[in-house]
Amino acid sequence: MPTNIKMTDIKTQEERSLNMAKIRSKNTKPEVWLRGQLFRRGYRYRKNAGSITGHPDIWLRKYDTAVFVNGCFWHRHSGCKYAYMPKSRVEFWADKFSQNMERDGRVKEELEKQGIRILIVWECTIKKMCRSIENETEIMGMIECFLNSDKRYLEL
């Protein structure tokens, strides 16, 4: 099959625009699920703390930790099947993803300068946790170990 064939989107530009507009940046299902897990384990937090650089999804003041629940697609989780490149408007998406990754890097650097600990939980990790109680227990255990350690950064 020739590689120069351009795949067309099955949706019109207006339909695709409506779909993309429905994607939320706050209170996503993975974020809400993780907050529930933390709350059940006795952790208290602030949502989308505006006073903290990067407005983390979850701010654990007691642990001086910013938690980001990153979507694999939007934040380009390396090697993840959910971090695919759309087939149309490739240049637009490449630029969009590059800007997202640059912003994530700047936020991480600034938080590190401020001495704030960082926990990044990827969307695919949340999906894995939802598949079995064993996965949930293992990953929540890793999160709790991080929170009670001197480590400054953890990405799951």
N, C-alpha and C positions, 0 to 999 in steps of 0.2 A: 504494500500500500504506500503510495507517495506521501512524503512527509510535509509537502507544501499545501496540503488540503486544509483549509480553515474550517474548524467546527463551528457551527452556528448555535446560538443559545436556543433552547426550546421555548423560552419565554420572550415576550416582547420587551423592549427596553423599559417601558412603563411598568410592566409586571415585575421585572427584575428589580427596578428601583423601589417598588412597594415592598417587595420581600426584604431587601436590604434595610429599608427604613424601619422594619419591625424588629430588627436585631437590637437587643438592649445592651447597654453598657453597665447597668447597675441591676442588682437583684436577679442575676441570671440563675437558672436552675442549679448549676454546679455550686455557685456561691451560696445560695440559700441552703442547699443540702449540707455543705461544709459548716456553715454557721450553726445549723441544727446539731450537728455532731459535736462541735465545740461546746455549745450551750449545755447539752446533755451531760457533758463531762465536767461541768462547773466553770468553764472559762467564760469570762465576761468581756465584752468588746464593744467597740463603736463601729458603725458601718460607714464606709466612705468618708473617713475623717478628713475634712477640708483643711484642717490646720497642719496636716502631715504632708510632706512632699509626695506628690504622685497620687494623692487621695486613695490610699490603700482600701481594698474591698473590706478588709477587716483590720482593725487597729486594737492590739492587745497591749494596753498601756502598762499593766502590771509587769509584762515581760518585755516592754520596749520593742515590740515586734510589729512590723507591717506585713500583712498577709495579702498577697495578690493571687487571685484565682484567674489564671490566664487561659483564654481560649486558644487552643492549639492552632486554629486557622489564622486568627488575627495577629497573634504574637509569634508565629512561625516556630513552633516546637520542632526542633531539629530531629529528623528521622521519624516523625509521627505521621501516621496515615491521614490524620485530620488536617495536616498542614499542606494540603495540595494547592497547586496553582490553577486558578480558573482558566478555562480554555479561551475565553473571549477577553478583550481589552487587557492583554497580558502586560503591556507597558504601564497602564494605569495601576494594576494590582501590584506589580513589582515596586513601583514608586510608593504606593500606600504602605506595603509591608515594610519597606526600607525605613520609612518615616516612623512607623510604629516601633521597630526594633531600635532605632536611634533614640527615641524618646524613652523606651524602657531602660536603655543603657545610661542615659543621663539621670533618670530617677534613681537608679541603683547607686550610681556614684554619689549623688547628693545625700541619699539616706546613709550611705557608709560614712561620709564626712560628718554627718550629724550624730553618728554612733548608734543609729537605729538598726536593729536586726531585721533581716529580710527572709521571709518564707514565701516561696513561689510554689503554688500547687497547680499543676496543669489539668486541663479539662479531661484528658484521657486518664489521668490518675483518679479523678473523681468517678469516672465511668467504671474503672476497674474496681474501686471501692464498693460501688453499688452492685456489682455482680456477685459478690460473696461476702459473708460475714468474716471469713478468714482474711480476705484482702483488706476489708475495712479495719479490722483489729490490728493487722500488721502496720498499715499506713498511719492510722491514728496513733499507734504506739511510737512510730518514728517522729511524728509531729510533736507528741508530748515529750519525747526525749530531747528534741531540739529546743523546745521552750524551756526546759529545765536544765539546759547545758549552757556553756559559755560560747557556743558556736555563734557566728555572726550571720551566716547565710546557709540556706538549705533550699534545694529545688527538688521537688518530687513530681 
